[in-house]
Amino acid sequence: MSHKLTTQKLVSMSVAALTGAGLCALFTMVLFVTGALAA
């Protein structure tokens, strides 16, 4: 039970970290494209 709970928490944290990194990369890409179009 405890091991399963720990694994679930680890997976949840990993998913949250990947989502955050993905959003950050997407935001940076959008800013880069906007700057390229504006220039």
PDB file of N, CA, C and O in Angstrom:
ATOM      1  N   MET A   1       0.845  -1.196   0.000  1.00  0.00           N
ATOM      2  CA  MET A   1       0.000   0.000   0.000  1.00  0.00           C
ATOM      3  C   MET A   1       0.882   1.248   0.000  1.00  0.00           C
ATOM      4  O   MET A   1       0.703   2.152  -0.817  1.00  0.00           O
ATOM      5  N   SER A   2       1.832   1.280   0.926  1.00  0.00           N
ATOM      6  CA  SER A   2       2.702   2.449   1.030  1.00  0.00           C
ATOM      7  C   SER A   2       3.562   2.582  -0.227  1.00  0.00           C
ATOM      8  O   SER A   2       3.776   3.682  -0.738  1.00  0.00           O
ATOM      9  N   HIS A   3       4.052   1.430  -0.717  1.00  0.00           N
ATOM     10  CA  HIS A   3       4.893   1.458  -1.913  1.00  0.00           C
ATOM     11  C   HIS A   3       4.090   1.960  -3.111  1.00  0.00           C
ATOM     12  O   HIS A   3       4.594   2.745  -3.914  1.00  0.00           O
ATOM     13  N   LYS A   4       2.856   1.513  -3.228  1.00  0.00           N
ATOM     14  CA  LYS A   4       2.000   1.929  -4.335  1.00  0.00           C
ATOM     15  C   LYS A   4       1.727   3.429  -4.252  1.00  0.00           C
ATOM     16  O   LYS A   4       1.751   4.124  -5.267  1.00  0.00           O
ATOM     17  N   LEU A   5       1.467   3.927  -3.045  1.00  0.00           N
ATOM     18  CA  LEU A   5       1.177   5.343  -2.859  1.00  0.00           C
ATOM     19  C   LEU A   5       2.397   6.181  -3.249  1.00  0.00           C
ATOM     20  O   LEU A   5       2.270   7.223  -3.892  1.00  0.00           O
ATOM     21  N   THR A   6       3.581   5.708  -2.848  1.00  0.00           N
ATOM     22  CA  THR A   6       4.812   6.424  -3.167  1.00  0.00           C
ATOM     23  C   THR A   6       5.033   6.459  -4.672  1.00  0.00           C
ATOM     24  O   THR A   6       5.411   7.492  -5.225  1.00  0.00           O
ATOM     25  N   THR A   7       4.798   5.328  -5.336  1.00  0.00           N
ATOM     26  CA  THR A   7       4.979   5.257  -6.791  1.00  0.00           C
ATOM     27  C   THR A   7       4.010   6.189  -7.482  1.00  0.00           C
ATOM     28  O   THR A   7       4.379   6.883  -8.430  1.00  0.00           O
ATOM     29  N   GLN A   8       2.768   6.210  -7.015  1.00  0.00           N
ATOM     30  CA  GLN A   8       1.754   7.075  -7.625  1.00  0.00           C
ATOM     31  C   GLN A   8       2.146   8.541  -7.466  1.00  0.00           C
ATOM     32  O   GLN A   8       1.990   9.338  -8.391  1.00  0.00           O
ATOM     33  N   LYS A   9       2.658   8.889  -6.282  1.00  0.00           N
ATOM     34  CA  LYS A   9       3.071  10.279  -6.034  1.00  0.00           C
ATOM     35  C   LYS A   9       4.249  10.636  -6.950  1.00  0.00           C
ATOM     36  O   LYS A   9       4.308  11.741  -7.488  1.00  0.00           O
ATOM     37  N   LEU A  10       5.188   9.694  -7.123  1.00  0.00           N
ATOM     38  CA  LEU A  10       6.351   9.938  -7.973  1.00  0.00           C
ATOM     39  C   LEU A  10       5.913  10.164  -9.418  1.00  0.00           C
ATOM     40  O   LEU A  10       6.406  11.074 -10.084  1.00  0.00           O
ATOM     41  N   VAL A  11       4.989   9.337  -9.899  1.00  0.00           N
ATOM     42  CA  VAL A  11       4.487   9.472 -11.273  1.00  0.00           C
ATOM     43  C   VAL A  11       3.775  10.806 -11.427  1.00  0.00           C
ATOM     44  O   VAL A  11       3.937  11.489 -12.439  1.00  0.00           O
ATOM     45  N   SER A  12       2.983  11.178 -10.420  1.00  0.00           N
ATOM     46  CA  SER A  12       2.245  12.441 -10.483  1.00  0.00           C
ATOM     47  C   SER A  12       3.211  13.619 -10.560  1.00  0.00           C
ATOM     48  O   SER A  12       2.993  14.560 -11.323  1.00  0.00           O
ATOM     49  N   MET A  13       4.277  13.562  -9.767  1.00  0.00           N
ATOM     50  CA  MET A  13       5.266  14.638  -9.774  1.00  0.00           C
ATOM     51  C   MET A  13       5.985  14.696 -11.119  1.00  0.00           C
ATOM     52  O   MET A  13       6.268  15.780 -11.629  1.00  0.00           O
ATOM     53  N   SER A  14       6.279  13.527 -11.694  1.00  0.00           N
ATOM     54  CA  SER A  14       6.960  13.477 -12.988  1.00  0.00           C
ATOM     55  C   SER A  14       6.084  14.089 -14.071  1.00  0.00           C
ATOM     56  O   SER A  14       6.565  14.857 -14.905  1.00  0.00           O
ATOM     57  N   VAL A  15       4.793  13.747 -14.059  1.00  0.00           N
ATOM     58  CA  VAL A  15       3.860  14.283 -15.051  1.00  0.00           C
ATOM     59  C   VAL A  15       3.765  15.800 -14.902  1.00  0.00           C
ATOM     60  O   VAL A  15       3.752  16.526 -15.895  1.00  0.00           O
ATOM     61  N   ALA A  16       3.697  16.272 -13.662  1.00  0.00           N
ATOM     62  CA  ALA A  16       3.601  17.712 -13.417  1.00  0.00           C
ATOM     63  C   ALA A  16       4.870  18.417 -13.910  1.00  0.00           C
ATOM     64  O   ALA A  16       4.790  19.498 -14.494  1.00  0.00           O
ATOM     65  N   ALA A  17       6.028  17.815 -13.678  1.00  0.00           N
ATOM     66  CA  ALA A  17       7.290  18.412 -14.110  1.00  0.00           C
ATOM     67  C   ALA A  17       7.368  18.468 -15.633  1.00  0.00           C
ATOM     68  O   ALA A  17       7.787  19.476 -16.201  1.00  0.00           O
ATOM     69  N   LEU A  18       6.961  17.375 -16.295  1.00  0.00           N
ATOM     70  CA  LEU A  18       6.990  17.344 -17.761  1.00  0.00           C
ATOM     71  C   LEU A  18       6.026  18.362 -18.336  1.00  0.00           C
ATOM     72  O   LEU A  18       6.335  19.031 -19.322  1.00  0.00           O
ATOM     73  N   THR A  19       4.852  18.480 -17.719  1.00  0.00           N
ATOM     74  CA  THR A  19       3.855  19.441 -18.205  1.00  0.00           C
ATOM     75  C   THR A  19       4.394  20.863 -18.073  1.00  0.00           C
ATOM     76  O   THR A  19       4.253  21.677 -18.985  1.00  0.00           O
ATOM     77  N   GLY A  20       5.010  21.152 -16.932  1.00  0.00           N
ATOM     78  CA  GLY A  20       5.567  22.484 -16.705  1.00  0.00           C
ATOM     79  C   GLY A  20       6.668  22.794 -17.715  1.00  0.00           C
ATOM     80  O   GLY A  20       6.723  23.895 -18.261  1.00  0.00           O
ATOM     81  N   ALA A  21       7.547  21.817 -17.962  1.00  0.00           N
ATOM     82  CA  ALA A  21       8.635  22.020 -18.922  1.00  0.00           C
ATOM     83  C   ALA A  21       8.075  22.221 -20.326  1.00  0.00           C
ATOM     84  O   ALA A  21       8.566  23.056 -21.086  1.00  0.00           O
ATOM     85  N   GLY A  22       7.043  21.449 -20.665  1.00  0.00           N
ATOM     86  CA  GLY A  22       6.427  21.567 -21.989  1.00  0.00           C
ATOM     87  C   GLY A  22       5.796  22.932 -22.188  1.00  0.00           C
ATOM     88  O   GLY A  22       5.952  23.541 -23.247  1.00  0.00           O
ATOM     89  N   LEU A  23       5.081  23.420 -21.173  1.00  0.00           N
ATOM     90  CA  LEU A  23       4.444  24.732 -21.276  1.00  0.00           C
ATOM     91  C   LEU A  23       5.498  25.830 -21.386  1.00  0.00           C
ATOM     92  O   LEU A  23       5.322  26.790 -22.136  1.00  0.00           O
ATOM     93  N   CYS A  24       6.578  25.688 -20.649  1.00  0.00           N
ATOM     94  CA  CYS A  24       7.648  26.690 -20.689  1.00  0.00           C
ATOM     95  C   CYS A  24       8.274  26.727 -22.080  1.00  0.00           C
ATOM     96  O   CYS A  24       8.520  27.803 -22.625  1.00  0.00           O
ATOM     97  N   ALA A  25       8.531  25.549 -22.656  1.00  0.00           N
ATOM     98  CA  ALA A  25       9.118  25.476 -23.995  1.00  0.00           C
ATOM     99  C   ALA A  25       8.158  26.055 -25.025  1.00  0.00           C
ATOM    100  O   ALA A  25       8.577  26.772 -25.934  1.00  0.00           O
ATOM    101  N   LEU A  26       6.869  25.747 -24.885  1.00  0.00           N
ATOM    102  CA  LEU A  26       5.866  26.248 -25.829  1.00  0.00           C
ATOM    103  C   LEU A  26       5.786  27.768 -25.757  1.00  0.00           C
ATOM    104  O   LEU A  26       5.716  28.443 -26.784  1.00  0.00           O
ATOM    105  N   PHE A  27       5.797  28.306 -24.529  1.00  0.00           N
ATOM    106  CA  PHE A  27       5.736  29.754 -24.336  1.00  0.00           C
ATOM    107  C   PHE A  27       6.953  30.431 -24.968  1.00  0.00           C
ATOM    108  O   PHE A  27       6.827  31.466 -25.622  1.00  0.00           O
ATOM    109  N   THR A  28       8.137  29.833 -24.766  1.00  0.00           N
ATOM    110  CA  THR A  28       9.364  30.387 -25.343  1.00  0.00           C
ATOM    111  C   THR A  28       9.295  30.358 -26.865  1.00  0.00           C
ATOM    112  O   THR A  28       9.705  31.311 -27.527  1.00  0.00           O
ATOM    113  N   MET A  29       8.769  29.252 -27.425  1.00  0.00           N
ATOM    114  CA  MET A  29       8.662  29.134 -28.874  1.00  0.00           C
ATOM    115  C   MET A  29       7.719  30.195 -29.435  1.00  0.00           C
ATOM    116  O   MET A  29       8.004  30.804 -30.466  1.00  0.00           O
ATOM    117  N   VAL A  30       6.600  30.411 -28.754  1.00  0.00           N
ATOM    118  CA  VAL A  30       5.629  31.414 -29.206  1.00  0.00           C
ATOM    119  C   VAL A  30       6.266  32.802 -29.196  1.00  0.00           C
ATOM    120  O   VAL A  30       6.092  33.575 -30.138  1.00  0.00           O
ATOM    121  N   LEU A  31       7.005  33.118 -28.127  1.00  0.00           N
ATOM    122  CA  LEU A  31       7.670  34.420 -28.050  1.00  0.00           C
ATOM    123  C   LEU A  31       8.693  34.564 -29.173  1.00  0.00           C
ATOM    124  O   LEU A  31       8.807  35.627 -29.783  1.00  0.00           O
ATOM    125  N   PHE A  32       9.439  33.489 -29.444  1.00  0.00           N
ATOM    126  CA  PHE A  32      10.457  33.521 -30.495  1.00  0.00           C
ATOM    127  C   PHE A  32       9.815  33.744 -31.864  1.00  0.00           C
ATOM    128  O   PHE A  32      10.296  34.561 -32.649  1.00  0.00           O
ATOM    129  N   VAL A  33       8.735  33.023 -32.149  1.00  0.00           N
ATOM    130  CA  VAL A  33       8.046  33.162 -33.441  1.00  0.00           C
ATOM    131  C   VAL A  33       7.454  34.560 -33.572  1.00  0.00           C
ATOM    132  O   VAL A  33       7.536  35.175 -34.636  1.00  0.00           O
ATOM    133  N   THR A  34       6.856  35.063 -32.491  1.00  0.00           N
ATOM    134  CA  THR A  34       6.263  36.406 -32.528  1.00  0.00           C
ATOM    135  C   THR A  34       7.345  37.452 -32.802  1.00  0.00           C
ATOM    136  O   THR A  34       7.142  38.372 -33.594  1.00  0.00           O
ATOM    137  N   GLY A  35       8.490  37.305 -32.144  1.00  0.00           N
ATOM    138  CA  GLY A  35       9.591  38.240 -32.351  1.00  0.00           C
ATOM    139  C   GLY A  35      10.105  38.162 -33.782  1.00  0.00           C
ATOM    140  O   GLY A  35      10.431  39.190 -34.377  1.00  0.00           O
ATOM    141  N   ALA A  36      10.183  36.951 -34.347  1.00  0.00           N
ATOM    142  CA  ALA A  36      10.674  36.778 -35.715  1.00  0.00           C
ATOM    143  C   ALA A  36       9.713  37.427 -36.707  1.00  0.00           C
ATOM    144  O   ALA A  36      10.147  38.063 -37.667  1.00  0.00           O
ATOM    145  N   LEU A  37       8.411  37.270 -36.478  1.00  0.00           N
ATOM    146  CA  LEU A  37       7.422  37.856 -37.383  1.00  0.00           C
ATOM    147  C   LEU A  37       7.415  39.376 -37.265  1.00  0.00           C
ATOM    148  O   LEU A  37       7.233  40.081 -38.258  1.00  0.00           O
ATOM    149  N   ALA A  38       7.614  39.881 -36.040  1.00  0.00           N
ATOM    150  CA  ALA A  38       7.587  41.328 -35.818  1.00  0.00           C
ATOM    151  C   ALA A  38       8.822  41.985 -36.446  1.00  0.00           C
ATOM    152  O   ALA A  38       8.766  43.137 -36.877  1.00  0.00           O
ATOM    153  N   ALA A  39       9.943  41.239 -36.493  1.00  0.00           N
ATOM    154  CA  ALA A  39      11.183  41.808 -37.026  1.00  0.00           C
ATOM    155  C   ALA A  39      11.274  41.700 -38.547  1.00  0.00           C
ATOM    156  O   ALA A  39      12.262  42.136 -39.138  1.00  0.00           O
TER     157      ALA A  39
END
